[in-house]
């Protein structure tokens, strides 16, 4: 499932209503969230660096649609 499909489904089901999501990007870190997902952000409307292991570790749950290469590089850390 690509990220946009996942985000559409999560919005439709109000999956983020009871959490405070943090969004990460491999290519647009530091930038503003895309308009389609910005409404899901509660306090932080920027994209964080998806290779920042410390920031990822601070999350209780990580959901990713980055693919196998990303997972192989980041998961062991």
PDB file of N, CA, C, O and CB in Angstrom:
ATOM      1  N   UNK A   1       0.855  -1.171   0.000  1.00  0.00           N
ATOM      2  CA  UNK A   1       0.000   0.000   0.000  1.00  0.00           C
ATOM      3  C   UNK A   1       0.901   1.234   0.000  1.00  0.00           C
ATOM      4  O   UNK A   1       1.834   1.326   0.798  1.00  0.00           O
ATOM      5  CB  UNK A   1      -0.973  -0.002   1.230  1.00  0.00           C
ATOM      6  N   UNK A   2       0.628   2.153  -0.871  1.00  0.00           N
ATOM      7  CA  UNK A   2       1.413   3.381  -0.914  1.00  0.00           C
ATOM      8  C   UNK A   2       0.961   4.322   0.201  1.00  0.00           C
ATOM      9  O   UNK A   2      -0.155   4.206   0.708  1.00  0.00           O
ATOM     10  CB  UNK A   2       1.282   4.067  -2.294  1.00  0.00           C
ATOM     11  N   UNK A   3       1.824   5.241   0.572  1.00  0.00           N
ATOM     12  CA  UNK A   3       1.542   6.147   1.679  1.00  0.00           C
ATOM     13  C   UNK A   3       0.278   6.959   1.518  1.00  0.00           C
ATOM     14  O   UNK A   3      -0.459   7.154   2.485  1.00  0.00           O
ATOM     15  CB  UNK A   3       2.674   7.065   1.862  1.00  0.00           C
ATOM     16  N   UNK A   4       0.009   7.441   0.301  1.00  0.00           N
ATOM     17  CA  UNK A   4      -1.184   8.268   0.117  1.00  0.00           C
ATOM     18  C   UNK A   4      -2.466   7.466   0.339  1.00  0.00           C
ATOM     19  O   UNK A   4      -3.436   7.992   0.884  1.00  0.00           O
ATOM     20  CB  UNK A   4      -1.190   8.880  -1.281  1.00  0.00           C
ATOM     21  N   UNK A   5      -2.477   6.205  -0.076  1.00  0.00           N
ATOM     22  CA  UNK A   5      -3.649   5.352   0.148  1.00  0.00           C
ATOM     23  C   UNK A   5      -3.826   5.095   1.643  1.00  0.00           C
ATOM     24  O   UNK A   5      -4.939   5.160   2.165  1.00  0.00           O
ATOM     25  CB  UNK A   5      -3.510   4.009  -0.621  1.00  0.00           C
ATOM     26  N   UNK A   6      -2.729   4.805   2.321  1.00  0.00           N
ATOM     27  CA  UNK A   6      -2.792   4.587   3.771  1.00  0.00           C
ATOM     28  C   UNK A   6      -3.304   5.832   4.483  1.00  0.00           C
ATOM     29  O   UNK A   6      -4.173   5.730   5.350  1.00  0.00           O
ATOM     30  CB  UNK A   6      -1.407   4.198   4.320  1.00  0.00           C
ATOM     31  N   UNK A   7      -2.786   6.999   4.135  1.00  0.00           N
ATOM     32  CA  UNK A   7      -3.210   8.240   4.791  1.00  0.00           C
ATOM     33  C   UNK A   7      -4.688   8.527   4.518  1.00  0.00           C
ATOM     34  O   UNK A   7      -5.409   8.971   5.411  1.00  0.00           O
ATOM     35  CB  UNK A   7      -2.346   9.422   4.314  1.00  0.00           C
ATOM     36  N   UNK A   8      -5.136   8.275   3.294  1.00  0.00           N
ATOM     37  CA  UNK A   8      -6.556   8.470   2.976  1.00  0.00           C
ATOM     38  C   UNK A   8      -7.432   7.582   3.842  1.00  0.00           C
ATOM     39  O   UNK A   8      -8.454   8.028   4.364  1.00  0.00           O
ATOM     40  CB  UNK A   8      -6.823   8.183   1.492  1.00  0.00           C
ATOM     41  N   UNK A   9      -7.038   6.334   3.994  1.00  0.00           N
ATOM     42  CA  UNK A   9      -7.816   5.401   4.817  1.00  0.00           C
ATOM     43  C   UNK A   9      -7.793   5.802   6.286  1.00  0.00           C
ATOM     44  O   UNK A   9      -8.809   5.721   6.976  1.00  0.00           O
ATOM     45  CB  UNK A   9      -7.279   3.976   4.658  1.00  0.00           C
ATOM     46  N   UNK A  10      -6.634   6.233   6.757  1.00  0.00           N
ATOM     47  CA  UNK A  10      -6.536   6.643   8.159  1.00  0.00           C
ATOM     48  C   UNK A  10      -7.393   7.878   8.425  1.00  0.00           C
ATOM     49  O   UNK A  10      -7.997   7.992   9.492  1.00  0.00           O
ATOM     50  CB  UNK A  10      -5.074   6.924   8.536  1.00  0.00           C
ATOM     51  N   UNK A  11      -7.451   8.797   7.471  1.00  0.00           N
ATOM     52  CA  UNK A  11      -8.311   9.972   7.622  1.00  0.00           C
ATOM     53  C   UNK A  11      -9.775   9.564   7.611  1.00  0.00           C
ATOM     54  O   UNK A  11     -10.555  10.037   8.437  1.00  0.00           O
ATOM     55  CB  UNK A  11      -8.036  10.995   6.508  1.00  0.00           C
ATOM     56  N   UNK A  12     -10.152   8.702   6.694  1.00  0.00           N
ATOM     57  CA  UNK A  12     -11.544   8.277   6.578  1.00  0.00           C
ATOM     58  C   UNK A  12     -12.032   7.555   7.836  1.00  0.00           C
ATOM     59  O   UNK A  12     -13.199   7.667   8.211  1.00  0.00           O
ATOM     60  CB  UNK A  12     -11.712   7.373   5.366  1.00  0.00           C
ATOM     61  N   UNK A  13     -11.139   6.824   8.476  1.00  0.00           N
ATOM     62  CA  UNK A  13     -11.500   6.059   9.670  1.00  0.00           C
ATOM     63  C   UNK A  13     -11.212   6.827  10.966  1.00  0.00           C
ATOM     64  O   UNK A  13     -11.437   6.303  12.056  1.00  0.00           O
ATOM     65  CB  UNK A  13     -10.749   4.737   9.681  1.00  0.00           C
ATOM     66  N   UNK A  14     -10.722   8.046  10.855  1.00  0.00           N
ATOM     67  CA  UNK A  14     -10.356   8.873  12.016  1.00  0.00           C
ATOM     68  C   UNK A  14      -9.367   8.148  12.925  1.00  0.00           C
ATOM     69  O   UNK A  14      -9.464   8.235  14.150  1.00  0.00           O
ATOM     70  CB  UNK A  14     -11.613   9.259  12.815  1.00  0.00           C
ATOM     71  N   UNK A  15      -8.416   7.436  12.325  1.00  0.00           N
ATOM     72  CA  UNK A  15      -7.433   6.671  13.084  1.00  0.00           C
ATOM     73  C   UNK A  15      -6.508   7.547  13.932  1.00  0.00           C
ATOM     74  O   UNK A  15      -5.934   7.060  14.905  1.00  0.00           O
ATOM     75  CB  UNK A  15      -6.610   5.839  12.144  1.00  0.00           C
ATOM     76  N   UNK A  16      -6.355   8.792  13.593  1.00  0.00           N
ATOM     77  CA  UNK A  16      -5.438   9.666  14.325  1.00  0.00           C
ATOM     78  C   UNK A  16      -6.146  10.506  15.386  1.00  0.00           C
ATOM     79  O   UNK A  16      -5.519  11.354  16.021  1.00  0.00           O
ATOM     80  CB  UNK A  16      -4.717  10.577  13.358  1.00  0.00           C
ATOM     81  N   UNK A  17      -7.422  10.283  15.580  1.00  0.00           N
ATOM     82  CA  UNK A  17      -8.199  11.112  16.494  1.00  0.00           C
ATOM     83  C   UNK A  17      -7.688  11.049  17.933  1.00  0.00           C
ATOM     84  O   UNK A  17      -7.745  12.046  18.653  1.00  0.00           O
ATOM     85  CB  UNK A  17      -9.647  10.693  16.455  1.00  0.00           C
ATOM     86  N   UNK A  18      -7.199   9.908  18.349  1.00  0.00           N
ATOM     87  CA  UNK A  18      -6.791   9.732  19.750  1.00  0.00           C
ATOM     88  C   UNK A  18      -5.283   9.665  19.942  1.00  0.00           C
ATOM     89  O   UNK A  18      -4.802   9.321  21.022  1.00  0.00           O
ATOM     90  CB  UNK A  18      -7.409   8.484  20.302  1.00  0.00           C
ATOM     91  N   UNK A  19      -4.550   9.991  18.903  1.00  0.00           N
ATOM     92  CA  UNK A  19      -3.090   9.984  19.005  1.00  0.00           C
ATOM     93  C   UNK A  19      -2.539  11.323  18.539  1.00  0.00           C
ATOM     94  O   UNK A  19      -3.262  12.142  17.970  1.00  0.00           O
ATOM     95  CB  UNK A  19      -2.481   8.826  18.175  1.00  0.00           C
ATOM     96  N   UNK A  20      -1.269  11.533  18.782  1.00  0.00           N
ATOM     97  CA  UNK A  20      -0.598  12.723  18.260  1.00  0.00           C
ATOM     98  C   UNK A  20       0.456  12.251  17.258  1.00  0.00           C
ATOM     99  O   UNK A  20       1.590  11.954  17.635  1.00  0.00           O
ATOM    100  CB  UNK A  20       0.051  13.584  19.420  1.00  0.00           C
ATOM    101  N   UNK A  21       0.079  12.186  15.991  1.00  0.00           N
ATOM    102  CA  UNK A  21       1.006  11.642  14.994  1.00  0.00           C
ATOM    103  C   UNK A  21       2.187  12.567  14.727  1.00  0.00           C
ATOM    104  O   UNK A  21       2.085  13.791  14.810  1.00  0.00           O
ATOM    105  CB  UNK A  21       0.271  11.375  13.698  1.00  0.00           C
ATOM    106  N   UNK A  22       3.300  11.938  14.406  1.00  0.00           N
ATOM    107  CA  UNK A  22       4.512  12.637  13.978  1.00  0.00           C
ATOM    108  C   UNK A  22       4.827  12.089  12.598  1.00  0.00           C
ATOM    109  O   UNK A  22       4.847  10.873  12.408  1.00  0.00           O
ATOM    110  CB  UNK A  22       5.729  12.435  14.997  1.00  0.00           C
ATOM    111  N   UNK A  23       5.070  12.953  11.646  1.00  0.00           N
ATOM    112  CA  UNK A  23       5.287  12.522  10.274  1.00  0.00           C
ATOM    113  C   UNK A  23       6.757  12.659   9.892  1.00  0.00           C
ATOM    114  O   UNK A  23       7.410  13.656  10.202  1.00  0.00           O
ATOM    115  CB  UNK A  23       4.409  13.330   9.316  1.00  0.00           C
ATOM    116  N   UNK A  24       7.256  11.635   9.212  1.00  0.00           N
ATOM    117  CA  UNK A  24       8.656  11.572   8.794  1.00  0.00           C
ATOM    118  C   UNK A  24       8.726  11.482   7.281  1.00  0.00           C
ATOM    119  O   UNK A  24       7.788  11.017   6.633  1.00  0.00           O
ATOM    120  CB  UNK A  24       9.380  10.369   9.445  1.00  0.00           C
ATOM    121  N   UNK A  25       9.835  11.927   6.726  1.00  0.00           N
ATOM    122  CA  UNK A  25      10.039  11.861   5.286  1.00  0.00           C
ATOM    123  C   UNK A  25      11.495  11.520   4.988  1.00  0.00           C
ATOM    124  O   UNK A  25      12.402  11.928   5.713  1.00  0.00           O
ATOM    125  CB  UNK A  25       9.643  13.195   4.614  1.00  0.00           C
ATOM    126  N   UNK A  26      11.701  10.773   3.920  1.00  0.00           N
ATOM    127  CA  UNK A  26      13.064  10.479   3.482  1.00  0.00           C
ATOM    128  C   UNK A  26      13.587  11.542   2.521  1.00  0.00           C
ATOM    129  O   UNK A  26      14.795  11.633   2.301  1.00  0.00           O
ATOM    130  CB  UNK A  26      13.119   9.106   2.818  1.00  0.00           C
ATOM    131  N   UNK A  27      12.691  12.350   1.945  1.00  0.00           N
ATOM    132  CA  UNK A  27      13.131  13.332   0.934  1.00  0.00           C
ATOM    133  C   UNK A  27      12.756  14.770   1.252  1.00  0.00           C
ATOM    134  O   UNK A  27      13.310  15.689   0.647  1.00  0.00           O
ATOM    135  CB  UNK A  27      12.555  12.972  -0.395  1.00  0.00           C
ATOM    136  N   UNK A  28      11.833  14.996   2.181  1.00  0.00           N
ATOM    137  CA  UNK A  28      11.372  16.369   2.430  1.00  0.00           C
ATOM    138  C   UNK A  28      11.465  16.752   3.903  1.00  0.00           C
ATOM    139  O   UNK A  28      10.652  17.534   4.396  1.00  0.00           O
ATOM    140  CB  UNK A  28       9.936  16.531   1.951  1.00  0.00           C
ATOM    141  N   UNK A  29      12.453  16.203   4.606  1.00  0.00           N
ATOM    142  CA  UNK A  29      12.612  16.512   6.029  1.00  0.00           C
ATOM    143  C   UNK A  29      12.756  18.012   6.247  1.00  0.00           C
ATOM    144  O   UNK A  29      13.482  18.693   5.523  1.00  0.00           O
ATOM    145  CB  UNK A  29      13.829  15.777   6.606  1.00  0.00           C
ATOM    146  N   UNK A  30      12.063  18.505   7.242  1.00  0.00           N
ATOM    147  CA  UNK A  30      12.101  19.924   7.566  1.00  0.00           C
ATOM    148  C   UNK A  30      11.030  20.737   6.868  1.00  0.00           C
ATOM    149  O   UNK A  30      10.743  21.867   7.260  1.00  0.00           O
ATOM    150  CB  UNK A  30      13.433  20.478   7.223  1.00  0.00           C
ATOM    151  N   UNK A  31      10.446  20.166   5.842  1.00  0.00           N
ATOM    152  CA  UNK A  31       9.411  20.868   5.093  1.00  0.00           C
ATOM    153  C   UNK A  31       8.045  20.743   5.736  1.00  0.00           C
ATOM    154  O   UNK A  31       7.840  19.950   6.655  1.00  0.00           O
ATOM    155  CB  UNK A  31       9.352  20.348   3.685  1.00  0.00           C
ATOM    156  N   UNK A  32       7.129  21.530   5.245  1.00  0.00           N
ATOM    157  CA  UNK A  32       5.754  21.479   5.730  1.00  0.00           C
ATOM    158  C   UNK A  32       5.093  20.190   5.255  1.00  0.00           C
ATOM    159  O   UNK A  32       5.489  19.615   4.242  1.00  0.00           O
ATOM    160  CB  UNK A  32       4.953  22.715   5.247  1.00  0.00           C
ATOM    161  N   UNK A  33       4.093  19.748   5.989  1.00  0.00           N
ATOM    162  CA  UNK A  33       3.344  18.565   5.590  1.00  0.00           C
ATOM    163  C   UNK A  33       2.541  18.854   4.327  1.00  0.00           C
ATOM    164  O   UNK A  33       2.092  19.981   4.122  1.00  0.00           O
ATOM    165  CB  UNK A  33       2.414  18.102   6.725  1.00  0.00           C
ATOM    166  N   UNK A  34       2.360  17.849   3.484  1.00  0.00           N
ATOM    167  CA  UNK A  34       1.479  18.037   2.330  1.00  0.00           C
ATOM    168  C   UNK A  34       0.070  18.412   2.795  1.00  0.00           C
ATOM    169  O   UNK A  34      -0.383  17.957   3.845  1.00  0.00           O
ATOM    170  CB  UNK A  34       1.437  16.755   1.463  1.00  0.00           C
ATOM    171  N   UNK A  35      -0.606  19.228   2.024  1.00  0.00           N
ATOM    172  CA  UNK A  35      -1.935  19.710   2.409  1.00  0.00           C
ATOM    173  C   UNK A  35      -2.908  18.579   2.710  1.00  0.00           C
ATOM    174  O   UNK A  35      -3.788  18.732   3.557  1.00  0.00           O
ATOM    175  CB  UNK A  35      -2.502  20.581   1.315  1.00  0.00           C
ATOM    176  N   UNK A  36      -2.762  17.454   2.033  1.00  0.00           N
ATOM    177  CA  UNK A  36      -3.689  16.333   2.224  1.00  0.00           C
ATOM    178  C   UNK A  36      -3.606  15.713   3.610  1.00  0.00           C
ATOM    179  O   UNK A  36      -4.597  15.184   4.114  1.00  0.00           O
ATOM    180  CB  UNK A  36      -3.424  15.272   1.194  1.00  0.00           C
ATOM    181  N   UNK A  37      -2.422  15.774   4.237  1.00  0.00           N
ATOM    182  CA  UNK A  37      -2.297  15.157   5.570  1.00  0.00           C
ATOM    183  C   UNK A  37      -2.100  16.180   6.688  1.00  0.00           C
ATOM    184  O   UNK A  37      -2.121  15.821   7.865  1.00  0.00           O
ATOM    185  CB  UNK A  37      -1.137  14.182   5.577  1.00  0.00           C
ATOM    186  N   UNK A  38      -1.912  17.423   6.338  1.00  0.00           N
ATOM    187  CA  UNK A  38      -1.718  18.460   7.360  1.00  0.00           C
ATOM    188  C   UNK A  38      -2.829  18.486   8.412  1.00  0.00           C
ATOM    189  O   UNK A  38      -2.537  18.748   9.579  1.00  0.00           O
ATOM    190  CB  UNK A  38      -1.628  19.815   6.697  1.00  0.00           C
ATOM    191  N   UNK A  39      -4.100  18.224   8.048  1.00  0.00           N
ATOM    192  CA  UNK A  39      -5.148  18.245   9.073  1.00  0.00           C
ATOM    193  C   UNK A  39      -4.962  17.188  10.173  1.00  0.00           C
ATOM    194  O   UNK A  39      -5.531  17.319  11.257  1.00  0.00           O
ATOM    195  CB  UNK A  39      -6.489  18.046   8.417  1.00  0.00           C
ATOM    196  N   UNK A  40      -4.178  16.157   9.902  1.00  0.00           N
ATOM    197  CA  UNK A  40      -3.948  15.119  10.913  1.00  0.00           C
ATOM    198  C   UNK A  40      -2.963  15.562  11.994  1.00  0.00           C
ATOM    199  O   UNK A  40      -2.968  15.025  13.102  1.00  0.00           O
ATOM    200  CB  UNK A  40      -3.435  13.855  10.248  1.00  0.00           C
ATOM    201  N   UNK A  41      -2.127  16.531  11.671  1.00  0.00           N
ATOM    202  CA  UNK A  41      -1.115  17.007  12.615  1.00  0.00           C
ATOM    203  C   UNK A  41      -1.796  17.807  13.720  1.00  0.00           C
ATOM    204  O   UNK A  41      -2.626  18.678  13.457  1.00  0.00           O
ATOM    205  CB  UNK A  41      -0.039  17.871  11.893  1.00  0.00           C
ATOM    206  N   UNK A  42      -1.437  17.502  14.936  1.00  0.00           N
ATOM    207  CA  UNK A  42      -2.043  18.220  16.053  1.00  0.00           C
ATOM    208  C   UNK A  42      -1.162  19.375  16.528  1.00  0.00           C
ATOM    209  O   UNK A  42      -1.659  20.479  16.749  1.00  0.00           O
ATOM    210  CB  UNK A  42      -2.311  17.261  17.208  1.00  0.00           C
ATOM    211  N   UNK A  43       0.130  19.133  16.685  1.00  0.00           N
ATOM    212  CA  UNK A  43       1.026  20.166  17.196  1.00  0.00           C
ATOM    213  C   UNK A  43       2.245  20.416  16.322  1.00  0.00           C
ATOM    214  O   UNK A  43       2.902  21.448  16.466  1.00  0.00           O
ATOM    215  CB  UNK A  43       1.477  19.798  18.563  1.00  0.00           C
ATOM    216  N   UNK A  44       2.555  19.511  15.437  1.00  0.00           N
ATOM    217  CA  UNK A  44       3.795  19.625  14.661  1.00  0.00           C
ATOM    218  C   UNK A  44       3.485  19.373  13.191  1.00  0.00           C
ATOM    219  O   UNK A  44       3.284  18.229  12.785  1.00  0.00           O
ATOM    220  CB  UNK A  44       4.878  18.622  15.176  1.00  0.00           C
ATOM    221  N   UNK A  45       3.447  20.423  12.402  1.00  0.00           N
ATOM    222  CA  UNK A  45       3.063  20.320  11.002  1.00  0.00           C
ATOM    223  C   UNK A  45       4.267  20.295  10.065  1.00  0.00           C
ATOM    224  O   UNK A  45       4.195  20.786   8.939  1.00  0.00           O
ATOM    225  CB  UNK A  45       2.160  21.467  10.634  1.00  0.00           C
ATOM    226  N   UNK A  46       5.374  19.719  10.538  1.00  0.00           N
ATOM    227  CA  UNK A  46       6.534  19.609   9.654  1.00  0.00           C
ATOM    228  C   UNK A  46       6.911  18.138   9.497  1.00  0.00           C
ATOM    229  O   UNK A  46       6.493  17.282  10.277  1.00  0.00           O
ATOM    230  CB  UNK A  46       7.736  20.428  10.208  1.00  0.00           C
ATOM    231  N   UNK A  47       7.694  17.874   8.487  1.00  0.00           N
ATOM    232  CA  UNK A  47       8.158  16.526   8.220  1.00  0.00           C
ATOM    233  C   UNK A  47       9.518  16.329   8.873  1.00  0.00           C
ATOM    234  O   UNK A  47      10.436  17.127   8.679  1.00  0.00           O
ATOM    235  CB  UNK A  47       8.230  16.255   6.699  1.00  0.00           C
ATOM    236  N   UNK A  48       9.632  15.284   9.630  1.00  0.00           N
ATOM    237  CA  UNK A  48      10.884  14.973  10.313  1.00  0.00           C
ATOM    238  C   UNK A  48      11.736  14.049   9.444  1.00  0.00           C
ATOM    239  O   UNK A  48      11.235  13.424   8.509  1.00  0.00           O
ATOM    240  CB  UNK A  48      10.610  14.322  11.691  1.00  0.00           C
ATOM    241  N   UNK A  49      12.991  13.972   9.754  1.00  0.00           N
ATOM    242  CA  UNK A  49      13.944  13.153   9.000  1.00  0.00           C
ATOM    243  C   UNK A  49      13.725  11.674   9.320  1.00  0.00           C
ATOM    244  O   UNK A  49      13.903  11.253  10.463  1.00  0.00           O
ATOM    245  CB  UNK A  49      15.405  13.569   9.326  1.00  0.00           C
ATOM    246  N   UNK A  50      13.343  10.894   8.325  1.00  0.00           N
ATOM    247  CA  UNK A  50      13.050   9.471   8.516  1.00  0.00           C
ATOM    248  C   UNK A  50      14.289   8.640   8.831  1.00  0.00           C
ATOM    249  O   UNK A  50      14.170   7.457   9.151  1.00  0.00           O
ATOM    250  CB  UNK A  50      12.381   8.922   7.286  1.00  0.00           C
ATOM    251  N   UNK A  51      15.462   9.231   8.746  1.00  0.00           N
ATOM    252  CA  UNK A  51      16.682   8.510   9.119  1.00  0.00           C
ATOM    253  C   UNK A  51      17.175   8.914  10.510  1.00  0.00           C
ATOM    254  O   UNK A  51      18.233   8.461  10.946  1.00  0.00           O
ATOM    255  CB  UNK A  51      17.780   8.763   8.083  1.00  0.00           C
ATOM    256  N   UNK A  52      16.427   9.751  11.197  1.00  0.00           N
ATOM    257  CA  UNK A  52      16.777  10.183  12.557  1.00  0.00           C
ATOM    258  C   UNK A  52      16.334   9.099  13.539  1.00  0.00           C
ATOM    259  O   UNK A  52      15.185   9.074  13.981  1.00  0.00           O
ATOM    260  CB  UNK A  52      16.109  11.566  12.907  1.00  0.00           C
ATOM    261  N   UNK A  53      17.253   8.217  13.866  1.00  0.00           N
ATOM    262  CA  UNK A  53      16.941   7.055  14.700  1.00  0.00           C
ATOM    263  C   UNK A  53      16.443   7.479  16.082  1.00  0.00           C
ATOM    264  O   UNK A  53      15.519   6.862  16.613  1.00  0.00           O
ATOM    265  CB  UNK A  53      18.174   6.158  14.841  1.00  0.00           C
ATOM    266  N   UNK A  54      17.025   8.501  16.663  1.00  0.00           N
ATOM    267  CA  UNK A  54      16.582   8.964  17.985  1.00  0.00           C
ATOM    268  C   UNK A  54      15.124   9.432  17.947  1.00  0.00           C
ATOM    269  O   UNK A  54      14.353   9.145  18.862  1.00  0.00           O
ATOM    270  CB  UNK A  54      17.491  10.108  18.485  1.00  0.00           C
ATOM    271  N   UNK A  55      14.756  10.142  16.899  1.00  0.00           N
ATOM    272  CA  UNK A  55      13.375  10.616  16.777  1.00  0.00           C
ATOM    273  C   UNK A  55      12.418   9.447  16.561  1.00  0.00           C
ATOM    274  O   UNK A  55      11.320   9.433  17.117  1.00  0.00           O
ATOM    275  CB  UNK A  55      13.251  11.623  15.618  1.00  0.00           C
ATOM    276  N   UNK A  56      12.824   8.477  15.766  1.00  0.00           N
ATOM    277  CA  UNK A  56      11.986   7.296  15.553  1.00  0.00           C
ATOM    278  C   UNK A  56      11.810   6.513  16.853  1.00  0.00           C
ATOM    279  O   UNK A  56      10.716   6.034  17.149  1.00  0.00           O
ATOM    280  CB  UNK A  56      12.597   6.392  14.466  1.00  0.00           C
ATOM    281  N   UNK A  57      12.878   6.383  17.620  1.00  0.00           N
ATOM    282  CA  UNK A  57      12.815   5.652  18.894  1.00  0.00           C
ATOM    283  C   UNK A  57      11.901   6.339  19.907  1.00  0.00           C
ATOM    284  O   UNK A  57      11.381   5.688  20.813  1.00  0.00           O
ATOM    285  CB  UNK A  57      14.215   5.506  19.486  1.00  0.00           C
ATOM    286  N   UNK A  58      11.705   7.619  19.762  1.00  0.00           N
ATOM    287  CA  UNK A  58      10.831   8.353  20.682  1.00  0.00           C
ATOM    288  C   UNK A  58       9.349   8.052  20.426  1.00  0.00           C
ATOM    289  O   UNK A  58       8.491   8.411  21.233  1.00  0.00           O
ATOM    290  CB  UNK A  58      11.084   9.857  20.557  1.00  0.00           C
ATOM    291  N   UNK A  59       9.058   7.404  19.319  1.00  0.00           N
ATOM    292  CA  UNK A  59       7.668   7.079  18.965  1.00  0.00           C
ATOM    293  C   UNK A  59       7.280   5.716  19.549  1.00  0.00           C
ATOM    294  O   UNK A  59       8.086   4.786  19.563  1.00  0.00           O
ATOM    295  CB  UNK A  59       7.480   7.078  17.418  1.00  0.00           C
ATOM    296  N   UNK A  60       6.056   5.612  20.022  1.00  0.00           N
ATOM    297  CA  UNK A  60       5.566   4.329  20.525  1.00  0.00           C
ATOM    298  C   UNK A  60       5.338   3.335  19.396  1.00  0.00           C
ATOM    299  O   UNK A  60       5.582   2.140  19.560  1.00  0.00           O
ATOM    300  CB  UNK A  60       4.275   4.527  21.307  1.00  0.00           C
ATOM    301  N   UNK A  61       4.877   3.818  18.264  1.00  0.00           N
ATOM    302  CA  UNK A  61       4.573   2.989  17.098  1.00  0.00           C
ATOM    303  C   UNK A  61       5.093   3.708  15.863  1.00  0.00           C
ATOM    304  O   UNK A  61       4.996   4.930  15.758  1.00  0.00           O
ATOM    305  CB  UNK A  61       3.033   2.701  16.979  1.00  0.00           C
ATOM    306  N   UNK A  62       5.649   2.937  14.927  1.00  0.00           N
ATOM    307  CA  UNK A  62       6.097   3.494  13.660  1.00  0.00           C
ATOM    308  C   UNK A  62       5.384   2.729  12.548  1.00  0.00           C
ATOM    309  O   UNK A  62       5.457   1.503  12.474  1.00  0.00           O
ATOM    310  CB  UNK A  62       7.662   3.408  13.510  1.00  0.00           C
ATOM    311  N   UNK A  63       4.697   3.471  11.692  1.00  0.00           N
ATOM    312  CA  UNK A  63       4.043   2.898  10.515  1.00  0.00           C
ATOM    313  C   UNK A  63       4.769   3.473   9.315  1.00  0.00           C
ATOM    314  O   UNK A  63       4.904   4.690   9.186  1.00  0.00           O
ATOM    315  CB  UNK A  63       2.483   3.217  10.472  1.00  0.00           C
ATOM    316  N   UNK A  64       5.234   2.604   8.444  1.00  0.00           N
ATOM    317  CA  UNK A  64       6.005   3.092   7.305  1.00  0.00           C
ATOM    318  C   UNK A  64       5.546   2.479   5.992  1.00  0.00           C
ATOM    319  O   UNK A  64       5.103   1.331   5.941  1.00  0.00           O
ATOM    320  CB  UNK A  64       7.470   2.806   7.514  1.00  0.00           C
ATOM    321  N   UNK A  65       5.659   3.254   4.953  1.00  0.00           N
ATOM    322  CA  UNK A  65       5.390   2.790   3.586  1.00  0.00           C
ATOM    323  C   UNK A  65       6.610   3.071   2.719  1.00  0.00           C
ATOM    324  O   UNK A  65       6.476   3.356   1.529  1.00  0.00           O
ATOM    325  CB  UNK A  65       4.119   3.482   2.992  1.00  0.00           C
ATOM    326  N   UNK A  66       7.784   2.991   3.304  1.00  0.00           N
ATOM    327  CA  UNK A  66       9.006   3.358   2.602  1.00  0.00           C
ATOM    328  C   UNK A  66       9.607   2.252   1.754  1.00  0.00           C
ATOM    329  O   UNK A  66      10.388   2.537   0.847  1.00  0.00           O
ATOM    330  CB  UNK A  66      10.009   3.807   3.579  1.00  0.00           C
ATOM    331  N   UNK A  67       9.271   1.016   2.017  1.00  0.00           N
ATOM    332  CA  UNK A  67       9.817  -0.074   1.221  1.00  0.00           C
ATOM    333  C   UNK A  67      10.922  -0.823   1.932  1.00  0.00           C
ATOM    334  O   UNK A  67      11.385  -0.425   3.001  1.00  0.00           O
ATOM    335  CB  UNK A  67      10.329   0.450  -0.080  1.00  0.00           C
ATOM    336  N   UNK A  68      11.330  -1.905   1.322  1.00  0.00           N
ATOM    337  CA  UNK A  68      12.281  -2.826   1.927  1.00  0.00           C
ATOM    338  C   UNK A  68      13.656  -2.258   2.179  1.00  0.00           C
ATOM    339  O   UNK A  68      14.250  -2.544   3.219  1.00  0.00           O
ATOM    340  CB  UNK A  68      12.413  -4.001   1.083  1.00  0.00           C
ATOM    341  N   UNK A  69      14.183  -1.469   1.273  1.00  0.00           N
ATOM    342  CA  UNK A  69      15.525  -0.911   1.465  1.00  0.00           C
ATOM    343  C   UNK A  69      15.580  -0.022   2.708  1.00  0.00           C
ATOM    344  O   UNK A  69      16.525  -0.095   3.494  1.00  0.00           O
ATOM    345  CB  UNK A  69      15.952  -0.107   0.224  1.00  0.00           C
ATOM    346  N   UNK A  70      14.563   0.812   2.874  1.00  0.00           N
ATOM    347  CA  UNK A  70      14.502   1.672   4.057  1.00  0.00           C
ATOM    348  C   UNK A  70      14.409   0.818   5.325  1.00  0.00           C
ATOM    349  O   UNK A  70      15.134   1.053   6.292  1.00  0.00           O
ATOM    350  CB  UNK A  70      13.293   2.643   3.966  1.00  0.00           C
ATOM    351  N   UNK A  71      13.532  -0.154   5.316  1.00  0.00           N
ATOM    352  CA  UNK A  71      13.345  -1.008   6.481  1.00  0.00           C
ATOM    353  C   UNK A  71      14.641  -1.746   6.820  1.00  0.00           C
ATOM    354  O   UNK A  71      15.012  -1.824   7.991  1.00  0.00           O
ATOM    355  CB  UNK A  71      12.205  -2.012   6.234  1.00  0.00           C
ATOM    356  N   UNK A  72      15.321  -2.276   5.838  1.00  0.00           N
ATOM    357  CA  UNK A  72      16.580  -2.986   6.086  1.00  0.00           C
ATOM    358  C   UNK A  72      17.629  -2.067   6.693  1.00  0.00           C
ATOM    359  O   UNK A  72      18.426  -2.507   7.521  1.00  0.00           O
ATOM    360  CB  UNK A  72      17.112  -3.593   4.790  1.00  0.00           C
ATOM    361  N   UNK A  73      17.642  -0.815   6.302  1.00  0.00           N
ATOM    362  CA  UNK A  73      18.642   0.130   6.810  1.00  0.00           C
ATOM    363  C   UNK A  73      18.293   0.642   8.211  1.00  0.00           C
ATOM    364  O   UNK A  73      19.185   0.822   9.041  1.00  0.00           O
ATOM    365  CB  UNK A  73      18.778   1.309   5.851  1.00  0.00           C
ATOM    366  N   UNK A  74      17.017   0.874   8.477  1.00  0.00           N
ATOM    367  CA  UNK A  74      16.606   1.554   9.715  1.00  0.00           C
ATOM    368  C   UNK A  74      16.225   0.583  10.828  1.00  0.00           C
ATOM    369  O   UNK A  74      16.585   0.812  11.983  1.00  0.00           O
ATOM    370  CB  UNK A  74      15.437   2.473   9.432  1.00  0.00           C
ATOM    371  N   UNK A  75      15.519  -0.477  10.518  1.00  0.00           N
ATOM    372  CA  UNK A  75      15.001  -1.374  11.553  1.00  0.00           C
ATOM    373  C   UNK A  75      16.073  -1.924  12.481  1.00  0.00           C
ATOM    374  O   UNK A  75      15.854  -1.925  13.692  1.00  0.00           O
ATOM    375  CB  UNK A  75      14.280  -2.512  10.913  1.00  0.00           C
ATOM    376  N   UNK A  76      17.217  -2.392  11.993  1.00  0.00           N
ATOM    377  CA  UNK A  76      18.224  -2.930  12.912  1.00  0.00           C
ATOM    378  C   UNK A  76      18.744  -1.904  13.930  1.00  0.00           C
ATOM    379  O   UNK A  76      19.223  -2.264  15.005  1.00  0.00           O
ATOM    380  CB  UNK A  76      19.384  -3.470  12.119  1.00  0.00           C
ATOM    381  N   UNK A  77      18.640  -0.641  13.570  1.00  0.00           N
ATOM    382  CA  UNK A  77      19.137   0.402  14.463  1.00  0.00           C
ATOM    383  C   UNK A  77      18.156   0.665  15.580  1.00  0.00           C
ATOM    384  O   UNK A  77      18.406   1.515  16.434  1.00  0.00           O
ATOM    385  CB  UNK A  77      19.409   1.686  13.694  1.00  0.00           C
TER     386      UNK A  77
END
